[in-house]
Amino acid sequence: MLQQKSYQAKQSGPHFFEPKGPNAPKWYVVDAKDQVVGRLATVIARVVIGKHKPTFTRHADTGDFVVVINADKVVFTRGKWDGKLYRDHSGYVGGLKTKTARQMLARHPEEILRLAVWGMTNKSSLARHQMKKLKIYASTEHPHKAQNPQPLPAGVIRRTVVGRPKKRFV
């Protein structure tokens, strides 16, 4: 019985990804205005990791670049603005600092989405490299216009509910 060969992405040179060719990373732009943080983070994590491509390989970086705009206009469901806590420890005794989601939105709106996407990756050196492909900006302007980012294709965005109005919980 003949067995079909499957494609495995190869690391080419010092890069984690193929810089040119059909498997080269693409650039996508996502508008985060009035989007729920967790649902948006799952879509972004799939694209950054590369699971949306048929050439996905666990040991190589096959993901694409994602530019997120309007990160300061994301929403949480229910009472997460005051109930969700972000914790950071300095490493010293008594060095635990805790912030609510509302405080994070006021000081570092980009970090809300970055931490949500980071939580959906495996914690490795490859994942740290893949996270560098995620560019998050609080406003509508971004410096990546030369890369000509396209909106995400419909096949990447999964589990969308048609007809349900989006509610803004603040």
N, C-alpha and C positions, 0 to 999 in steps of 0.2 A: 504494500500500500504506500503510495506516495504521500509525502507530507509537504504541505505548502510552506514556503518560507515566509517569515513575517519580518517586517521592517523594524529595526531598532535604531533609534537615533544615536549618533556617535558624537563624542566631543571632538571638535575640530580645533586643534592647536591650543593656545592658551585660553581660548574662550570656552565658556560653559555651553554656548549655543552656536549654531551655524550662522555666521554673519551674513552670508549671501546664499542665494538659491531658493528653492521652493519652500524649504522649511525654516527660512529666516524669520525672526520674530516680527510681528506686525504691531502697529500702534493703534490703540482704541481709546476713545474718550467716553466717559460716563458722567452724566449729570446726576448728582446726589440730592438734588432739591426734592423735598417731601418724600424721600425714600426711607424705609425702615432699615435700621443699621444692620441687623443680622441677616436679613434677606438679601440686601445689597452686598454684604461681605461674602456670602456664599458664591455669588456670581463672580465677583472680582477674584476670589481665591481660585476658582476653577480656571480662569483665564491666565492668571499669573503663574500657576503651577503648570498649566498646559494640558489639563485633563479634557478640555473641549476638543482637542485635536486627535485624529486617528493615529498620529505618530507618537503618542504619549509614551514616554519611557521613564521609569522611576528614577534611574540613576543619572539621567541627563536633563539639562534644562531645556525643555521644549515649549515653555510658556511665552506669552506675549506681553508687551508693555501696556499698562493701563494708566491713563491720566484721569483722575477724578476731580471734577470741579464742583463748586458749591458745597463743600464738605461741612460748612457751618450751618447748613439748612437741613441736616438729616433729622429724623425723628425716631423716637423710641415708642414702643407700645406700653400701655398701662402706666404704672407708677415708677418706671425705671429712671426717670430724670432725677429723682431724689433717692430711689431705692438701690440703684446699681452703683457699686463702689469700685473704684480703681485704686489698687494698693501698690505702693512702691516702698522698698526697704533699702536703706543706705548700707546695711551690713553691720552697723553698730548697734549696741544695745539701746533699745527705745527708739530706733530709727525708722519705725513704720509710719508712713504718711498715707493718709486715706483721703480721696477726693470723690465727690459724687459726679454723676454724668453731667449735671448742670454746671458744676465748677470746671470740668474738663472742656465743655463746650465754650465757656467764656474765655479760658486761657489758651487751650491747645485744641481747636476743633479738628485738626487733621489727625490727632492721635487716637481719637475715638474709632475711626475706621481702620487705621493702621493696626491697632491692637486687636480689633475684631478679625481682620484678615490673618494676622500673625497667629491667632489662636486656632485657625483652621489649617495651618500648615504643620508638617512634621518638623520637629526642632532639630535641624542639622545645618551643616555648612552650605549645602545646596539650597535649603530653604532661606537662609540668610541672603544668599546671592539672588534668589528669586524675588525676595522682598524689595531689592533695589530696583526692580522693574515697576514697582508701584509708585506713582507720583500723585500726591494728594495736595490740593490747593483749596483754600477757604473761599476764594472768589471765583468769578467766571473767567478770569485771565490766567493763562499759563504760558510758559516760555517754550513749549514744544510744538509750535505751529509749523516749523520747518519739517517735522516728521510726518505731517499731514495725517493726524489721527482720525480714524473713522469711527462712527458709532458702532456699538456692539451688534453683531449679527443676531437675528432672531433665534437661531439655533442654539446660541450660547445661553440666552436668558431662558431659564426653565421655571416651571411651576408658577406661571403668572396667572392671576385670577382675572378673567375678563368681566367687565361690568361692575366690579366692586369699586365704589369711590374711595379714594385715599383720604384718610383722616389724619390730621396733624395733632399729635398729642404733645402738649408743652406744659 
